[in-house]
């Protein structure tokens, strides 16, 4: 076998039907990617945009509260006279960061647990899967509320962490990742179990290849596709949960703006200024639906033969 | 069957025990303690008063022995008093449970009335324009933050149109069912809209799988009408997975109810849990959390039992390992 042949990717089965499906899927994938990249660029260029258009997300200006949209304030101002557009951008930083870091962390935890369960099987598998079942059976939202409300000062953590400016950000990432790994763990375990049935695994083991190399060389590449899909879908889910907790006053703490905590005040002001409730929710909605559609499109792209679900 | 049930109850017992322990420890880590909150309300209290109160409430004991005390009381059916409401927590919970069950029941009903036909139709006309439309709508449904949906409904129906109350509940219990329904309308609409999308997707994928089976072709071949093929033969086989998912989804439904009740200020179990946790009301928070966990476990059990009942091929004896 020549080197070129060995490097060539395996041919995908390409019936006419699956090709059209993949093209359509690519369109969705492309569109959602463009939307998400634009959002990220805008959000992380927030300081630049602020200084460019002379806006302020943090500075109160009580003489200019509840301004309607204008050329100086694109989306108007809030109850403290802060620029809503600039706050949306900073809120976007928070939501996108929490969503992606949490989903990645959860994916790493889930992959490790799923791999261990799928490779070692036996009592290890039984134990880990009972643990996963147990966590899925817990009432998620009430538990998240408790975890988000506990006093960090009572934990054995150094002051430098608990007193940090971004502690509410770190905390929300940790607690959401703590409960977010179960889907990935089940998925990776199922894929691992089926990959481990292959004769090439037997061959590798017969050659005396270490478990670690079997996992990283043979198992991991085979579970990557479902892993990427699940992680993309979970980013949307995490952003939703973060916004719920922040809305309830337990997630991202003011003055740091997040789309969720911008809506907390908006509820009290809904009679006089209903539009304040519209923008942050719209941003959450667009971001989450983009991640969900992207995940679905990736599923089609990786797996052209499975019917769309 | 009895052996299966026994092992399930044992498992449920373990989950409940762990849940109670975990919750107790976590609530112990909440900011301040009940005594701090009491003292804040009484400027004349001295340090000695605080120490005496702590002793009275047993708060000077280490966390583990407090948990042990709580557990042994709980096992005799004594769950203690709520600090926020000054009532036995059992009574309090029972009086609030009705609100949540009505909200969740009506929402589930409304969601199914819409999701069943939508999911079945989408599966039957798979890849048609209607299917794609339903699919995209579902994506919108699972991506919309439920509390924002609530705010939008409030600003439309309460603020702009003025048809319905923006929240709360009928204080006067004799006001009649009409008034009660007016207060229920927006919360039920919120919760069902938040769940319809997920249900439709489950139903659609279960129906697609079911309609590909051989017996569907047989039914068509013997001349069944399309309606009979879809409902009697297709839906019959699609029901077990759908019922399972619905039963397993109880936790999500309850989470939705918590959000809905908090936004609309309805005195249900979800709002009670939220208030109890934030108000450092140990006994109340613990019992409500455990009650929800029990409900979820019952849901899981019902899922297994209904699966065996709807699909006679499944035997619970063999499923012992699962």
Interface residues (C-beta under 8 A of the other chain):
Chain A: X134 X137 X138 X139 X140 X141 X142 X143 X145 X146 X147 X149 X150 X151 X153 X154 X155 X236 X240 X243 X244 X247 X248 X260 X263 X266 X267 X270 X271 X274 X277 X278 X280 X281 X284 X285 X288 X289 X292 X293 X296 X307 X308 X309
Chain B: X15 X18 X19 X23 X26 X27 X28 X29 X30 X31 X32 X126 X135 X139 X140 X142 X143 X144 X145 X146 X147 X148 X151 X152 X154 X155 X159 X160 X166 X201 X204 X205 X208 X251 X252 X254 X255 X258 X259 X262 X263 X273 X274 X277 X278 X285 X288 X289 X292 X293 X296 X297 X300
